[in-house]
Amino acid sequence: MPGIIQSNQDKAALSAQLLDAALAPSSGPLTVVSGAAQQDQTGLPSEVYVAVTGAAAGTVAVAIGPTNACAIAIIPAADATVNRNIHFRLPAGWYFKVTVVAAAIASAVQVAGG
């Protein structure tokens, strides 16, 4: 049956997966300043999660790039920000920039291996 550990091999595989997840590098909470480029903190491809709060008229934009110019727009500024959680993939060593207008960045975290 799926989801049921039936053998020692299944137990070993599950243990290895849990250990990998527990040891995955994470930079933990990030301090993200609107409009400021920030470089990858893990040295590995990762996922960045950002919580944005604001009014319906607010906007959030996300750009990434191999330099702090962040020339690749991945979330356009036209998106509304009413209590929105966004996430995006970030290649190892790259930079990202989150820009908000009439909104605030409530929190952010980066997790490697995403």
Helices and strands as residue ranges (DSSP letters): H 8-23, E 26-29, E 38-39, E 46-65, E 72-80, E 84-90, E 95-112
